[in-house]
């Protein structure tokens, strides 16, 4: 009996041993699986966090560049790549390999030495007039060990362009005001010195004073118009307007000037109607016809034409057969105070703001304006306006 009992106990012990080992193995496998799941979740969370960080940096309009302590690129966002025109993977590249601008390297050295560089203005090479504002800071650990450098770039190009435009505008206005004021002052001083005693001289000087005072008045009125247009304070009274009627009114205003140069004024507008502010449309055509007469060929023609474009738009053009405008100047004729021939333009009068006003007025109507020219043949200024909206028959009957 004892041998059998002993064998039974031995077999039970062996079975318990294998059961325990299997249980231990299952628990180990369960712990390994749980650890693997936790590591996978941690890795996924880290990857997701990095992806969110990359998406955040790539959504910024500022360029961001991070360098390690050896000056190699660790991170660069999309805006940085666009600013410097870089392509491909930048990570691991030396700074001068990634960005061939020595001034950026100097900024990194200054940031390393001083701890930071604030509001440094950098002009990118290449002659495109692109400007960046750069802020740089040294990255250090808790124990003051240098880890690298971070640089943030903000595009200043638009602000620089606006500043340059403002400076040019002030300079041009000052010049345009100074010339007639100097003449008025000179004639007045001469009259006060005794010239008023000569009726013929006094009359001639007073006429010059009146002419230059009128020039100042026109300049101020045009400046006010430009200011109102650019600030959006001009309200348009849009209604169906017959182009032929407006053109005839403009021709009547300039008939005498055209006759002095023996220029024939004619229009080919037909019965087309535009949805426009009649007063402002008359101002647009007046400026364009004025220019066409002023710079057109003596004994030539000035033609106002109109046609439907098939897209609820009407295209209006003012054509002369003068000397034309070069391609280089043609792209700038709508700029404030820009003159193709400065000496000739000032002799002919005008404020230099007419075409800028035309551009703003056309755009306020939702249209576009452009110019085409061939040197020696003539120039055509064209613009689009919305076609007139037809009044429903029921409304016309009520109106009657």
LOVONU-112185 format. One record per residue (C-alpha): residue in three letters; residue number from 1; z, y, x. Coordinates in nm, 2 decimals. Example, Ala and Ser with C-alpha at 12.3 -4.5 7.8 and 13.67 -1.06 7.14 Angstrom:
PT; ALA; 1; 0.78; -0.45; 1.23 .
PT; SER; 2; 0.71; -0.11; 1.37 .
***
This chain:
PT; UNK; 1; 0.00; 0.00; 0.00 .
PT; UNK; 2; 0.10; 0.24; 0.28 .
PT; UNK; 3; -0.24; 0.20; 0.46 .
PT; UNK; 4; -0.42; 0.28; 0.14 .
PT; UNK; 5; -0.20; 0.58; 0.07 .
PT; UNK; 6; -0.25; 0.70; 0.43 .
PT; UNK; 7; -0.62; 0.67; 0.40 .
PT; UNK; 8; -0.62; 0.86; 0.07 .
PT; UNK; 9; -0.41; 1.14; 0.21 .
PT; UNK; 10; -0.64; 1.16; 0.51 .
PT; UNK; 11; -0.95; 1.18; 0.29 .
PT; UNK; 12; -0.78; 1.45; 0.08 .
PT; UNK; 13; -0.70; 1.65; 0.39 .
PT; UNK; 14; -1.06; 1.62; 0.51 .
PT; UNK; 15; -1.18; 1.73; 0.17 .
PT; UNK; 16; -0.94; 2.02; 0.16 .
PT; UNK; 17; -1.05; 2.12; 0.51 .
PT; UNK; 18; -1.42; 2.12; 0.42 .
PT; UNK; 19; -1.34; 2.30; 0.09 .
PT; UNK; 20; -1.15; 2.57; 0.28 .
PT; UNK; 21; -1.42; 2.61; 0.54 .
PT; UNK; 22; -1.68; 2.64; 0.26 .
PT; UNK; 23; -1.47; 2.90; 0.08 .
PT; UNK; 24; -1.42; 3.09; 0.41 .
PT; UNK; 25; -1.79; 3.08; 0.48 .
PT; UNK; 26; -1.86; 3.21; 0.13 .
PT; UNK; 27; -1.62; 3.49; 0.17 .
PT; UNK; 28; -1.76; 3.58; 0.51 .
PT; UNK; 29; -2.11; 3.58; 0.36 .
PT; UNK; 30; -1.99; 3.79; 0.07 .
PT; UNK; 31; -1.83; 4.04; 0.31 .
PT; UNK; 32; -2.14; 4.05; 0.53 .
PT; UNK; 33; -2.36; 4.11; 0.22 .
PT; UNK; 34; -2.12; 4.38; 0.10 .
PT; UNK; 35; -2.12; 4.54; 0.44 .
PT; UNK; 36; -2.50; 4.53; 0.45 .
PT; UNK; 37; -2.52; 4.69; 0.11 .
PT; UNK; 38; -2.28; 4.96; 0.22 .
PT; UNK; 39; -2.48; 5.02; 0.53 .
PT; UNK; 40; -2.80; 5.03; 0.33 .
PT; UNK; 41; -2.65; 5.28; 0.08 .
PT; UNK; 42; -2.52; 5.49; 0.37 .
PT; UNK; 43; -2.86; 5.48; 0.54 .
PT; UNK; 44; -3.03; 5.56; 0.21 .
PT; UNK; 45; -2.79; 5.85; 0.15 .
PT; UNK; 46; -2.84; 5.98; 0.50 .
PT; UNK; 47; -3.22; 5.95; 0.46 .
PT; UNK; 48; -3.20; 6.12; 0.12 .
PT; UNK; 49; -2.99; 6.40; 0.26 .
PT; UNK; 50; -3.23; 6.45; 0.55 .
PT; UNK; 51; -3.52; 6.45; 0.31 .
PT; UNK; 52; -3.35; 6.72; 0.09 .
PT; UNK; 53; -3.27; 6.92; 0.40 .
PT; UNK; 54; -3.64; 6.90; 0.51 .
PT; UNK; 55; -3.76; 6.99; 0.16 .
PT; UNK; 56; -3.51; 7.29; 0.16 .
PT; UNK; 57; -3.63; 7.42; 0.50 .
PT; UNK; 58; -3.99; 7.36; 0.41 .
PT; UNK; 59; -3.95; 7.57; 0.09 .
PT; UNK; 60; -3.83; 7.87; 0.29 .
PT; UNK; 61; -4.06; 8.16; 0.36 .
PT; UNK; 62; -3.88; 8.21; 0.69 .
PT; UNK; 63; -3.99; 8.00; 0.99 .
PT; UNK; 64; -3.71; 7.79; 1.14 .
PT; UNK; 65; -3.71; 7.64; 1.48 .
PT; UNK; 66; -3.43; 7.43; 1.64 .
PT; UNK; 67; -3.43; 7.34; 2.01 .
PT; UNK; 68; -3.20; 7.10; 2.20 .
PT; UNK; 69; -3.01; 7.20; 2.52 .
PT; UNK; 70; -3.32; 7.12; 2.73 .
PT; UNK; 71; -3.54; 7.35; 2.53 .
PT; UNK; 72; -3.73; 7.08; 2.34 .
PT; UNK; 73; -3.82; 7.11; 1.98 .
PT; UNK; 74; -3.59; 6.91; 1.75 .
PT; UNK; 75; -3.70; 7.06; 1.42 .
PT; UNK; 76; -3.97; 7.31; 1.29 .
PT; UNK; 77; -4.03; 7.38; 0.92 .
PT; UNK; 78; -4.37; 7.43; 0.75 .
PT; UNK; 79; -4.34; 7.82; 0.75 .
PT; UNK; 80; -4.29; 7.82; 1.13 .
PT; UNK; 81; -4.60; 7.60; 1.18 .
PT; UNK; 82; -4.81; 7.83; 0.96 .
PT; UNK; 83; -4.69; 8.15; 1.14 .
PT; UNK; 84; -4.78; 8.01; 1.48 .
PT; UNK; 85; -5.08; 7.80; 1.37 .
PT; UNK; 86; -4.94; 7.48; 1.51 .
PT; UNK; 87; -5.05; 7.13; 1.40 .
PT; UNK; 88; -4.93; 6.78; 1.46 .
PT; UNK; 89; -4.58; 6.66; 1.54 .
PT; UNK; 90; -4.38; 6.92; 1.74 .
PT; UNK; 91; -4.06; 6.72; 1.78 .
PT; UNK; 92; -3.99; 6.64; 2.15 .
PT; UNK; 93; -4.23; 6.90; 2.28 .
PT; UNK; 94; -4.13; 7.17; 2.53 .
PT; UNK; 95; -4.11; 7.52; 2.37 .
PT; UNK; 96; -4.42; 7.65; 2.56 .
PT; UNK; 97; -4.61; 7.34; 2.46 .
PT; UNK; 98; -4.54; 7.40; 2.10 .
PT; UNK; 99; -4.56; 7.78; 2.10 .
PT; UNK; 100; -4.77; 7.94; 2.37 .
PT; UNK; 101; -4.59; 8.27; 2.34 .
PT; UNK; 102; -4.38; 8.36; 2.65 .
PT; UNK; 103; -4.18; 8.62; 2.46 .
PT; UNK; 104; -4.02; 8.34; 2.24 .
PT; UNK; 105; -3.90; 8.17; 2.56 .
PT; UNK; 106; -3.75; 8.49; 2.68 .
PT; UNK; 107; -3.57; 8.52; 2.34 .
PT; UNK; 108; -3.42; 8.17; 2.38 .
PT; UNK; 109; -3.29; 8.26; 2.73 .
PT; UNK; 110; -3.14; 8.58; 2.59 .
PT; UNK; 111; -2.97; 8.39; 2.31 .
PT; UNK; 112; -2.83; 8.14; 2.55 .
PT; UNK; 113; -2.69; 8.41; 2.77 .
PT; UNK; 114; -2.56; 8.65; 2.50 .
PT; UNK; 115; -2.49; 8.40; 2.22 .
PT; UNK; 116; -2.74; 8.56; 1.98 .
PT; UNK; 117; -3.04; 8.80; 1.94 .
PT; UNK; 118; -3.07; 9.00; 1.62 .
PT; UNK; 119; -3.37; 9.17; 1.46 .
PT; UNK; 120; -3.61; 9.14; 1.75 .
PT; UNK; 121; -3.96; 9.24; 1.65 .
PT; UNK; 122; -4.24; 9.02; 1.80 .
PT; UNK; 123; -4.61; 9.09; 1.78 .
PT; UNK; 124; -4.81; 8.77; 1.79 .
PT; UNK; 125; -5.10; 8.77; 2.04 .
PT; UNK; 126; -5.46; 8.74; 1.92 .
PT; UNK; 127; -5.52; 9.10; 1.80 .
PT; UNK; 128; -5.46; 9.02; 1.43 .
PT; UNK; 129; -5.18; 9.27; 1.40 .
PT; UNK; 130; -4.92; 9.01; 1.29 .
PT; UNK; 131; -4.56; 9.09; 1.33 .
PT; UNK; 132; -4.25; 8.87; 1.31 .
PT; UNK; 133; -3.88; 8.96; 1.30 .
PT; UNK; 134; -3.68; 8.71; 1.51 .
PT; UNK; 135; -3.31; 8.62; 1.49 .
PT; UNK; 136; -3.18; 8.36; 1.74 .
PT; UNK; 137; -2.84; 8.20; 1.80 .
PT; UNK; 138; -2.70; 7.96; 2.06 .
PT; UNK; 139; -2.57; 7.63; 1.91 .
PT; UNK; 140; -2.24; 7.51; 2.07 .
PT; UNK; 141; -1.99; 7.23; 2.01 .
PT; UNK; 142; -1.62; 7.27; 1.94 .
PT; UNK; 143; -1.55; 7.24; 2.32 .
PT; UNK; 144; -1.80; 7.52; 2.39 .
PT; UNK; 145; -2.07; 7.27; 2.52 .
PT; UNK; 146; -2.42; 7.40; 2.47 .
PT; UNK; 147; -2.62; 7.20; 2.21 .
PT; UNK; 148; -2.93; 7.41; 2.18 .
PT; UNK; 149; -3.08; 7.71; 2.00 .
PT; UNK; 150; -3.18; 7.80; 1.65 .
PT; UNK; 151; -3.45; 8.07; 1.58 .
PT; UNK; 152; -3.54; 8.22; 1.24 .
PT; UNK; 153; -3.87; 8.41; 1.20 .
PT; UNK; 154; -3.94; 8.65; 0.92 .
PT; UNK; 155; -4.30; 8.78; 0.86 .
PT; UNK; 156; -4.31; 9.16; 0.89 .
PT; UNK; 157; -4.69; 9.19; 0.88 .
PT; UNK; 158; -4.70; 9.33; 0.53 .
PT; UNK; 159; -4.42; 9.58; 0.59 .
PT; UNK; 160; -4.59; 9.69; 0.91 .
PT; UNK; 161; -4.92; 9.74; 0.72 .
PT; UNK; 162; -4.75; 9.94; 0.46 .
PT; UNK; 163; -4.57; 10.16; 0.72 .
PT; UNK; 164; -4.91; 10.21; 0.89 .
PT; UNK; 165; -5.07; 10.30; 0.56 .
PT; UNK; 166; -4.79; 10.55; 0.49 .
PT; UNK; 167; -4.82; 10.71; 0.83 .
PT; UNK; 168; -5.20; 10.74; 0.79 .
PT; UNK; 169; -5.15; 10.88; 0.44 .
PT; UNK; 170; -4.91; 11.14; 0.55 .
PT; UNK; 171; -5.13; 11.24; 0.85 .
PT; UNK; 172; -5.44; 11.26; 0.62 .
PT; UNK; 173; -5.26; 11.47; 0.35 .
PT; UNK; 174; -5.12; 11.70; 0.62 .
PT; UNK; 175; -5.47; 11.75; 0.76 .
PT; UNK; 176; -5.63; 11.80; 0.42 .
PT; UNK; 177; -5.36; 12.06; 0.33 .
PT; UNK; 178; -5.36; 12.23; 0.67 .
PT; UNK; 179; -5.74; 12.32; 0.67 .
PT; UNK; 180; -5.76; 12.52; 0.35 .
PT; UNK; 181; -5.41; 12.67; 0.40 .
PT; UNK; 182; -5.51; 12.79; 0.75 .
PT; UNK; 183; -5.83; 12.95; 0.61 .
PT; UNK; 184; -5.64; 13.12; 0.32 .
PT; UNK; 185; -5.38; 13.25; 0.57 .
PT; UNK; 186; -5.65; 13.37; 0.81 .
PT; UNK; 187; -5.84; 13.56; 0.54 .
PT; UNK; 188; -5.53; 13.71; 0.39 .
PT; UNK; 189; -5.41; 13.84; 0.73 .
PT; UNK; 190; -5.75; 13.99; 0.80 .
PT; UNK; 191; -5.75; 14.16; 0.46 .
PT; UNK; 192; -5.40; 14.30; 0.52 .
PT; UNK; 193; -5.51; 14.43; 0.86 .
PT; UNK; 194; -5.76; 14.66; 0.69 .
PT; UNK; 195; -6.06; 14.45; 0.58 .
PT; UNK; 196; -5.97; 14.52; 0.22 .
PT; UNK; 197; -6.11; 14.87; 0.27 .
PT; UNK; 198; -6.46; 14.72; 0.31 .
PT; UNK; 199; -6.56; 14.61; -0.04 .
PT; UNK; 200; -6.83; 14.36; 0.08 .
PT; UNK; 201; -6.60; 14.19; 0.33 .
PT; UNK; 202; -6.31; 14.19; 0.09 .
PT; UNK; 203; -6.52; 14.03; -0.18 .
PT; UNK; 204; -6.65; 13.76; 0.06 .
PT; UNK; 205; -6.30; 13.68; 0.19 .
PT; UNK; 206; -6.14; 13.67; -0.16 .
PT; UNK; 207; -6.42; 13.43; -0.27 .
PT; UNK; 208; -6.33; 13.21; 0.03 .
PT; UNK; 209; -5.96; 13.23; -0.06 .
PT; UNK; 210; -6.04; 13.13; -0.42 .
PT; UNK; 211; -6.26; 12.84; -0.30 .
PT; UNK; 212; -5.99; 12.70; -0.07 .
PT; UNK; 213; -5.72; 12.75; -0.33 .
PT; UNK; 214; -5.94; 12.54; -0.57 .
PT; UNK; 215; -5.97; 12.28; -0.30 .
PT; UNK; 216; -5.59; 12.26; -0.27 .
PT; UNK; 217; -5.56; 12.23; -0.65 .
PT; UNK; 218; -5.81; 11.94; -0.66 .
PT; UNK; 219; -5.62; 11.77; -0.38 .
PT; UNK; 220; -5.29; 11.80; -0.55 .
PT; UNK; 221; -5.43; 11.68; -0.88 .
PT; UNK; 222; -5.59; 11.38; -0.71 .
PT; UNK; 223; -5.27; 11.30; -0.53 .
PT; UNK; 224; -5.08; 11.31; -0.86 .
PT; UNK; 225; -5.34; 11.08; -1.02 .
PT; UNK; 226; -5.32; 10.83; -0.73 .
PT; UNK; 227; -4.94; 10.83; -0.76 .
PT; UNK; 228; -4.95; 10.77; -1.13 .
PT; UNK; 229; -5.20; 10.50; -1.10 .
PT; UNK; 230; -5.02; 10.31; -0.82 .
PT; UNK; 231; -4.69; 10.34; -1.01 .
PT; UNK; 232; -4.84; 10.20; -1.33 .
PT; UNK; 233; -4.75; 10.51; -1.53 .
PT; UNK; 234; -5.10; 10.57; -1.66 .
PT; UNK; 235; -5.13; 10.46; -2.03 .
PT; UNK; 236; -5.48; 10.37; -2.13 .
PT; UNK; 237; -5.62; 10.44; -2.48 .
PT; UNK; 238; -5.85; 10.15; -2.50 .
PT; UNK; 239; -6.12; 10.16; -2.77 .
PT; UNK; 240; -6.50; 10.08; -2.81 .
PT; UNK; 241; -6.69; 10.34; -2.61 .
PT; UNK; 242; -7.06; 10.39; -2.60 .
PT; UNK; 243; -7.17; 10.40; -2.24 .
PT; UNK; 244; -7.48; 10.62; -2.32 .
PT; UNK; 245; -7.26; 10.89; -2.48 .
PT; UNK; 246; -7.01; 10.90; -2.19 .
PT; UNK; 247; -7.29; 10.91; -1.93 .
PT; UNK; 248; -7.47; 11.20; -2.11 .
PT; UNK; 249; -7.14; 11.40; -2.10 .
PT; UNK; 250; -7.11; 11.33; -1.72 .
PT; UNK; 251; -7.47; 11.43; -1.66 .
PT; UNK; 252; -7.41; 11.75; -1.85 .
PT; UNK; 253; -7.12; 11.84; -1.62 .
PT; UNK; 254; -7.33; 11.78; -1.30 .
PT; UNK; 255; -7.67; 11.90; -1.43 .
PT; UNK; 256; -7.65; 12.23; -1.24 .
PT; UNK; 257; -7.55; 12.06; -0.91 .
PT; UNK; 258; -7.82; 11.80; -0.95 .
PT; UNK; 259; -8.08; 12.08; -1.01 .
PT; UNK; 260; -7.99; 12.26; -0.69 .
PT; UNK; 261; -8.09; 11.95; -0.49 .
PT; UNK; 262; -8.38; 11.87; -0.73 .
PT; UNK; 263; -8.22; 11.54; -0.81 .
PT; UNK; 264; -8.32; 11.36; -1.13 .
PT; UNK; 265; -8.03; 11.22; -1.33 .
PT; UNK; 266; -8.12; 10.94; -1.57 .
PT; UNK; 267; -7.94; 10.64; -1.73 .
PT; UNK; 268; -8.03; 10.29; -1.84 .
PT; UNK; 269; -7.73; 10.20; -2.04 .
PT; UNK; 270; -7.90; 10.11; -2.37 .
PT; UNK; 271; -7.66; 10.06; -2.67 .
PT; UNK; 272; -7.39; 9.88; -2.47 .
PT; UNK; 273; -7.03; 9.96; -2.55 .
PT; UNK; 274; -6.72; 9.89; -2.34 .
PT; UNK; 275; -6.36; 9.85; -2.43 .
PT; UNK; 276; -6.22; 10.14; -2.23 .
PT; UNK; 277; -6.03; 10.47; -2.22 .
PT; UNK; 278; -6.31; 10.73; -2.27 .
PT; UNK; 279; -6.14; 11.00; -2.07 .
PT; UNK; 280; -6.08; 10.77; -1.77 .
PT; UNK; 281; -6.43; 10.62; -1.79 .
PT; UNK; 282; -6.57; 10.97; -1.78 .
PT; UNK; 283; -6.35; 11.03; -1.47 .
PT; UNK; 284; -6.48; 10.71; -1.31 .
PT; UNK; 285; -6.85; 10.79; -1.37 .
PT; UNK; 286; -6.79; 11.16; -1.28 .
PT; UNK; 287; -6.66; 11.06; -0.93 .
PT; UNK; 288; -6.94; 10.82; -0.87 .
PT; UNK; 289; -7.22; 11.06; -0.99 .
PT; UNK; 290; -7.06; 11.34; -0.79 .
PT; UNK; 291; -7.08; 11.12; -0.47 .
PT; UNK; 292; -7.43; 11.02; -0.55 .
PT; UNK; 293; -7.55; 11.38; -0.58 .
PT; UNK; 294; -7.35; 11.49; -0.28 .
PT; UNK; 295; -7.49; 11.23; -0.05 .
PT; UNK; 296; -7.82; 11.15; -0.22 .
PT; UNK; 297; -8.16; 11.25; -0.10 .
PT; UNK; 298; -8.28; 11.60; -0.20 .
PT; UNK; 299; -8.55; 11.55; -0.46 .
PT; UNK; 300; -8.43; 11.19; -0.52 .
PT; UNK; 301; -8.28; 11.01; -0.82 .
PT; UNK; 302; -7.94; 10.91; -0.94 .
PT; UNK; 303; -7.94; 10.63; -1.19 .
PT; UNK; 304; -7.66; 10.50; -1.41 .
PT; UNK; 305; -7.74; 10.15; -1.54 .
PT; UNK; 306; -7.54; 9.89; -1.74 .
PT; UNK; 307; -7.59; 9.53; -1.83 .
PT; UNK; 308; -7.40; 9.24; -2.00 .
PT; UNK; 309; -7.28; 8.97; -1.76 .
PT; UNK; 310; -7.24; 8.70; -2.02 .
PT; UNK; 311; -6.87; 8.67; -1.98 .
PT; UNK; 312; -6.73; 8.94; -2.21 .
PT; UNK; 313; -6.79; 9.19; -1.94 .
PT; UNK; 314; -7.02; 9.48; -1.88 .
PT; UNK; 315; -7.14; 9.57; -1.54 .
PT; UNK; 316; -7.20; 9.94; -1.48 .
PT; UNK; 317; -7.38; 10.07; -1.16 .
PT; UNK; 318; -7.45; 10.41; -1.01 .
PT; UNK; 319; -7.74; 10.41; -0.77 .
PT; UNK; 320; -7.87; 10.68; -0.54 .
PT; UNK; 321; -8.16; 10.68; -0.29 .
PT; UNK; 322; -7.98; 10.86; -0.01 .
PT; UNK; 323; -7.93; 10.75; 0.36 .
PT; UNK; 324; -7.71; 10.45; 0.27 .
PT; UNK; 325; -7.39; 10.33; 0.43 .
PT; UNK; 326; -7.34; 10.09; 0.72 .
PT; UNK; 327; -7.18; 9.75; 0.66 .
PT; UNK; 328; -6.88; 9.84; 0.87 .
PT; UNK; 329; -6.81; 10.16; 0.66 .
PT; UNK; 330; -6.90; 9.99; 0.33 .
PT; UNK; 331; -6.59; 9.77; 0.35 .
PT; UNK; 332; -6.36; 10.08; 0.37 .
PT; UNK; 333; -6.51; 10.33; 0.13 .
PT; UNK; 334; -6.24; 10.27; -0.13 .
PT; UNK; 335; -5.96; 10.35; 0.11 .
PT; UNK; 336; -5.78; 10.68; 0.06 .
PT; UNK; 337; -5.92; 10.97; 0.27 .
PT; UNK; 338; -6.17; 10.74; 0.44 .
PT; UNK; 339; -6.50; 10.92; 0.51 .
PT; UNK; 340; -6.82; 10.77; 0.64 .
PT; UNK; 341; -6.93; 11.09; 0.80 .
PT; UNK; 342; -6.62; 11.31; 0.84 .
PT; UNK; 343; -6.80; 11.63; 0.94 .
PT; UNK; 344; -7.06; 11.60; 0.66 .
PT; UNK; 345; -6.81; 11.50; 0.40 .
PT; UNK; 346; -6.59; 11.80; 0.46 .
PT; UNK; 347; -6.88; 12.03; 0.46 .
PT; UNK; 348; -6.98; 11.89; 0.12 .
PT; UNK; 349; -6.62; 11.93; -0.01 .
PT; UNK; 350; -6.41; 11.68; -0.20 .
PT; UNK; 351; -6.06; 11.55; -0.14 .
PT; UNK; 352; -6.14; 11.20; 0.00 .
PT; UNK; 353; -5.96; 11.04; -0.29 .
PT; UNK; 354; -6.24; 11.00; -0.54 .
PT; UNK; 355; -6.33; 10.64; -0.47 .
PT; UNK; 356; -5.97; 10.53; -0.44 .
PT; UNK; 357; -5.91; 10.68; -0.78 .
PT; UNK; 358; -6.22; 10.50; -0.91 .
PT; UNK; 359; -6.09; 10.17; -0.78 .
PT; UNK; 360; -5.75; 10.21; -0.94 .
PT; UNK; 361; -5.89; 10.32; -1.27 .
PT; UNK; 362; -6.13; 10.02; -1.29 .
PT; UNK; 363; -5.86; 9.78; -1.19 .
PT; UNK; 364; -5.63; 9.93; -1.46 .
PT; UNK; 365; -5.90; 9.83; -1.71 .
PT; UNK; 366; -5.90; 9.48; -1.58 .
PT; UNK; 367; -6.23; 9.52; -1.40 .
PT; UNK; 368; -6.36; 9.50; -1.04 .
PT; UNK; 369; -6.54; 9.75; -0.83 .
PT; UNK; 370; -6.77; 9.71; -0.52 .
PT; UNK; 371; -7.04; 9.88; -0.33 .
PT; UNK; 372; -7.38; 9.76; -0.19 .
PT; UNK; 373; -7.60; 9.96; 0.05 .
PT; UNK; 374; -7.89; 9.94; 0.28 .
PT; UNK; 375; -7.92; 10.20; 0.55 .
PT; UNK; 376; -8.21; 10.43; 0.48 .
PT; UNK; 377; -8.26; 10.31; 0.12 .
PT; UNK; 378; -7.96; 10.41; -0.08 .
PT; UNK; 379; -7.62; 10.30; -0.21 .
PT; UNK; 380; -7.51; 10.14; -0.54 .
PT; UNK; 381; -7.16; 10.15; -0.67 .
PT; UNK; 382; -7.09; 9.89; -0.93 .
PT; UNK; 383; -6.79; 9.81; -1.15 .
PT; UNK; 384; -6.71; 9.59; -1.45 .
PT; UNK; 385; -6.53; 9.67; -1.78 .
PT; UNK; 386; -6.44; 9.45; -2.08 .
PT; UNK; 387; -6.71; 9.45; -2.34 .
PT; UNK; 388; -6.62; 9.63; -2.67 .
PT; UNK; 389; -6.44; 9.42; -2.92 .
PT; UNK; 390; -6.63; 9.41; -3.25 .
PT; UNK; 391; -6.44; 9.55; -3.55 .
PT; UNK; 392; -6.43; 9.29; -3.84 .
PT; UNK; 393; -6.64; 9.39; -4.14 .
PT; UNK; 394; -6.34; 9.40; -4.37 .
PT; UNK; 395; -6.17; 9.66; -4.14 .
PT; UNK; 396; -6.49; 9.87; -4.13 .
PT; UNK; 397; -6.51; 9.87; -4.50 .
PT; UNK; 398; -6.15; 9.98; -4.53 .
PT; UNK; 399; -6.21; 10.26; -4.27 .
PT; UNK; 400; -6.49; 10.39; -4.50 .
***
